[in-house]
Amino acid sequence: MEQIAYWIHKRAYITPNRMALMTESSEDTYQSLSRKVNNMAAFLQNECNLQKGDRVAILSQNRAEYLISYFAIAQLGLVAVPLNIRLTATELAFQINDSGAKTILFEEETLELYQEICKHVNFVNAYLLEEAGRATDINIRHVAVDAANDPFIICYTSGTTGRPKGAVLTQENMFWNAINCQYALDITSMDNTIVLLPLFHIGGIGLFAFPTLLAGGTVIIPKKFDPGKAINIIEEYEVTIVMGVPTIHEAIRKHHSFDTANFQSVRWFYSGGAPCPKELINHYLARGLPFGQGMGMTETAPTIFMLSREDYKQKVGSIGKPAMFCDIKIVDQAGKPVKKGEIGELLIKGPNVMKEYWGLPDKTKEAIRDGWFHSGDLMREDEDGFIYVAGRKKDMIISGGENIYPLEVEQVINELPAIKEVAVIGIADEKWGEIPVAYLSLNNGMTKSEDEINTHCQKRLAKYKIPKNIVILDELPKNATGKIDKSRILEMSKEVFSEEK
């Protein structure tokens, strides 16, 4: 019963006429969605000749067929390999070759990228995603699927610090993520969820498309994110849950219709994927809009923490507490739990934690020890048990024997209205070992001097934490998922500061 496709087919039996999935060009009840999942499964089994365990790569923007393919793949015990269309052809070719995918589903709008990928890989099968659901033979042979152990999705990490790793998620992982989200946000059949995150990302799948469908609610999928269009959809379809990364919520906030839009139906604006500036959260709260923050990882399907409706106003900046079926520890370098208020590494245990890294047994053993997944994220817990992100373990700067957590410095600098985005890194220094340096960009038409930034930091930070250099760029480099790419900034800093010497 934890098999993913079971949700759709059982819903088609229980509530066949309830609206399940809406896009800009189509609407599906649970009954018609179930039929389309079966059609897609028949196509994959009979026309693509795919067998249990075969990997199917998907190269597409958000569309109904993307979500349908996930359920069809689950029904047949196949393995989905969602491809980030923002990556280059060579980067995607690595993921296809690494996963061993023999079939790729693509759409008309990704044809050019697909053709470029073909220069680096050999496919057995390639099909248009929009055609894949039009099976002529809908006779489907039953496949026994072990939801707890059989791979379901290989979702590749962004790979900014080395080769991408394929996190292997099972159907059971996705089931428990859906349950965790339902319990945390009280997701029910009355909810209408808009999917603004890409479906090639674990956030687009797990936050909150799958949980909403399990609950019998309605999922609305725009093809591309546009803040004005998103606001219109929220109003027209009485959307109740709006999930996004901070840049999405910032774009909605900056849209000219934000202040007058009718958001009465929304019971949650929710943020994840990156630390959300308090200033942005406060803009939503000032309008009387509920705004929560959580935290997850690809390896945890993705939910780990969520902030509840009782606490989002009092604990602005916190990612909340662990989800119902997810346990955590915050430990020091010796693996011992730290005291409240102290910073340590986050360890996670639960049925939502991935099975393994695809083809990387040593990396898997390094990450999962004694049943605990070692995240590499640094956290602290306040006196009430609420968790705050302190940064990444690999990003920590050690200056003169003192630990500096870049996120703490970034949050202080971000308090200045002129700052658009900021990244703090450590560079080598003969005297101190490392010193902090801030790279930042400014909002349009605004200026800010290094002295002004230093004066602000002096009021909030110990002297050793204050950036010793400030570099202002038009825009900070991003990786394929839209996050600030600190590895590229580190490379830039080698050039900048070697020239100064």
Secondary structure, 3 states (H helix, E strand, C coil): CCCHHHHHHHHHHHCCCCEEEEECCCEEEHHHHHHHHHHHHHHHHHHCCCCCCCEEEEECCCCHHHHHHHHHHHHCCCEEEECCCCCCHHHHHHHHHHHCCCEEEECHHHHHHHHHHCCCCCCCEEEECCCCCCCCCCCCCCCCCCCCCCEEEEEECCCCCCCCCEEEEEHHHHHHHHHHHHHHHCCCCCCEEEECCCCCCHHHHHHHHHHHHHHCCEEEECCCCCHHHHHHHHHHCCCCEEEECHHHHHHHHHCCCCCCCCCCCCCEEEECCCCCCHHHHHHHHHCCCCEEEEEECHHHCCEEEECCCCCCCCCCCCCEEECCCCEEEEECCCCCECCCCCEEEEEEECCCCCCEECCCHHHHHHHEECCEEEEEEEEEECCCCCEEEEEEHHHCEEECCEEECHHHHHHHHCCCCCEEEEEEEEEEECCCEEEEEEEEEECCCCCCCHHHHHHHHHHHCCHHHCCCEEEECCCCCECCCCCECHHHHHHHHHHHHHHHC
